[in-house]
């Protein structure tokens, strides 16, 4: 929490720790910026894969352990492609009550961590902070809570996604497990086909690849691809 403080320290959405592992190239431990631990972070997984490759902890093709299972990764130039754990608990188009007079239709899937998705005609108009916080703590998702994604369908292979992240407790520039969740939910609703390019607030287009079984909306071979570059290196006294 101290290191992730943007005003008094390095500043980050989370902290990644690389540990030795007997069953994989290494183990990734992920902490949110509020100090809580999360099972998985898609963008964090891509970052730690780049880090491991640069520091010779793994080759350009690797497997590493997370609290959500084994993740495969491939590093190529400035891009990293990771194989996600199989998603679970898909629920499409159900309503949650926000107050006595208002209900909201959304969908849900776990892509390593829980994600709700709200489909909108224009994500630029979304009240990500307030609506995200309301849904993140909604009793429907208790006790663990959920991440919340606001999704706009652009075409058969493109989505715009804004994400409120649990643990950060606010909007982030991009959420890897979130864009995967948005893509899979949109595919189950027959809105997109693999590969899906997801436009994020950070300006990067992240690609999601998958295979879907239409009869039961199950997914296999789920991959997330996007850039991962070194911003700086340094030392900090802890």
Secondary structure by P-SEA (a helix, b strand, c coil): cccccccccccccbbbbbbbbccccbbbbbbccccccccccaaaaaaaaaaaaaaccccccbbbbcccccccccccccbbbbbbccccccccbbbbbccccbbbbbbbbbccbbbbbbbbccccccaaaaaaaaaaaccccccbbbbbbbbbbccccbbbbbbbcccccccccccaaaaaaaaaaaaaaccccccbbbbccccbbbbbbbccccccccccbbbbbbbbbbcccccccc
